[in-house]
């Protein structure tokens, strides 16, 4: 299972890197940014969040959480599930695979966008998110965004490469784990959902996503989770082959 996950990650990155070529570029940024602003009082949320959370130490903490802490929280649970939790093992692994493939590849490819960080490059309108990106200039996140854009221009695949904003895989993984945490413990589930909210806000603050990217991720993961719950509930109630008593042949006159 762990070897399969490594193959999944490699396939995911390869396909993500190819998506702009397959779709002819990033065609949906203007529409997604406009919808995002429409849903939030006619203003782009990212620059507003930068005004609220621009303290350097706070930004550093949010950057660390979004990169280092999120990575640990996204990938460590599956090791625990594989070795400790028979009850959830198959359902968790299937959800994990579907979140990465459906959310991170299929939906992302169909509605490919680059996000606020690259809005100026893909639309020619550098002013719209200029204040947001200026607030991030010189920070770790800005350096990684430069790395991604350079790899995109060169058509190169490397560690963590590939650009796609809609929907947010960061939010999707956090939401998936929050839903499973809720099955273990109500308080742990509430903490998981609070973390989802932090990731949604941080994704827009750091220029990676529009807020609607996170909203759609939450909705898609809820659908996937409910569908798999329903499928596994049906499996659990179906009689096993060994438990079925064969009917005797009807008597013949």
C-alpha positions, -999 to 999 in steps of 0.1 A, spaced: 0 0 0 28 24 8 46 16 -24 13 23 -43 10 57 -25 45 66 -37 35 57 -73 3 78 -69 23 108 -58 46 105 -88 17 101 -112 -1 130 -96 29 153 -101 35 142 -137 -2 148 -147 -3 181 -128 27 193 -147 11 183 -180 -23 200 -173 -15 234 -188 -4 218 -220 -34 196 -221 -58 225 -215 -40 251 -235 -30 272 -205 -49 287 -175 -83 297 -189 -104 302 -158 -86 327 -136 -106 357 -145 -139 339 -140 -129 324 -107 -114 356 -93 -146 375 -103 -168 349 -87 -146 350 -56 -150 387 -53 -187 386 -60 -192 362 -31 -172 384 -7 -188 418 -10 -173 428 -44 -136 427 -31 -109 402 -36 -104 384 -3 -66 379 -6 -55 415 -3 -80 421 25 -66 391 45 -31 405 39 -42 438 56 -55 417 86 -27 392 90 4 411 78 24 408 110 58 392 100 58 366 128 22 356 121 29 353 84 59 331 92 39 309 114 12 305 88 38 298 61 53 271 82 19 256 90 9 256 53 40 238 41 56 218 69 28 211 93 3 204 66 26 179 49 29 160 81 -8 161 88 -17 150 53 6 120 51 13 107 86 -24 96 93 -23 71 65 6 53 81 -13 50 113 -44 38 95 -25 12 76 -9 -4 106 -34 3 134 -70 6 122 -85 -24 104 -120 -8 106 -111 22 85 -82 10 64 -98 3 30 -123 32 32 -95 57 42 -71 46 15 -99 48 -12 -108 83 0 -71 93 0 -67 81 -36 -99 98 -48 -91 131 -32 -58 133 -50 -70 120 -83 -105 135 -85 -99 167 -67 -62 173 -75 -62 160 -111 -96 156 -127 -115 187 -114 -83 208 -114 -77 199 -151 -113 207 -161 -112 241 -145 -75 249 -146 -64 281 -130 -31 294 -117 -43 313 -86 -37 349 -74 1 344 -72 3 339 -110 -28 360 -119 -7 387 -135 13 363 -156 -17 344 -170 -41 373 -175 -18 403 -180 -35 421 -151 -6 424 -125 -24 452 -105 -53 431 -93 -33 411 -68 -2 433 -69 -6 445 -32 -10 409 -20 21 397 -38 41 428 -27 32 418 9 47 384 3 78 396 -15 110 382 0 92 355 20 96 317 17 63 314 -1 73 339 -28 105 320 -35 86 288 -40 61 305 -63 90 318 -84 104 282 -85 71 268 -97 67 295 -124 102 290 -137 97 252 -139 64 259 -158 81 282 -183 108 256 -189 83 227 -191 103 209 -164 90 184 -138 106 184 -104 99 182 -67 65 197 -60 61 212 -95 29 218 -113 5 248 -110 -32 245 -104 -53 266 -80 -89 254 -83 -98 234 -63 -75 233 -32 -59 200 -25 -45 215 8 -81 221 19 -93 188 5 -68 167 25 -75 187 57 -112 182 52 -108 144 46 -88 140 78 -113 161 98 -141 139 87 -123 107 98 -112 123 130 -148 130 138 -154 92 136 -129 87 164 -137 116 187 -160 145 185 -135 170 200 -108 158 176 -132 163 148 -140 199 158 -102 206 160 -99 191 125 -126 214 111 -110 244 128 -78 234 110 -97 233 77 -108 269 83 -72 280 90 -60 263 58 -87 280 37 -78 314 50 -41 308 47 -44 296 11 -58 329 0 -35 350 23 -4 334 7 -17 338 -28 -21 302 -37 -58 301 -40 -91 320 -43 -114 313 -13 -138 295 -36 -111 269 -43 -114 259 -6 -152 260 -6 -154 236 -36 -128 213 -21 -149 210 11 -180 202 -10 -163 176 -32 -147 158 -2 -181 157 16 -196 141 -15 -168 115 -18 -169 108 20 -207 103 20 -206 81 -11 -179 58 3 -197 56 37 -229 46 18 -210 20 -2 -193 5 28 -225 5 49 -241 -16 21 -212 -40 22 -214 -43 60 -251 -52 59 -249 -77 30 -248 -113 42 -216 -132 37 -216 -162 14 -209 -185 43 -240 -172 62 -264 -179 34 -285 -211 40 -294 -227 7 -331 -233 2 -341 -269 -3 -353 -280 -36 -391 -278 -39 -409 -312 -35 -420 -328 -67 -451 -349 -71 
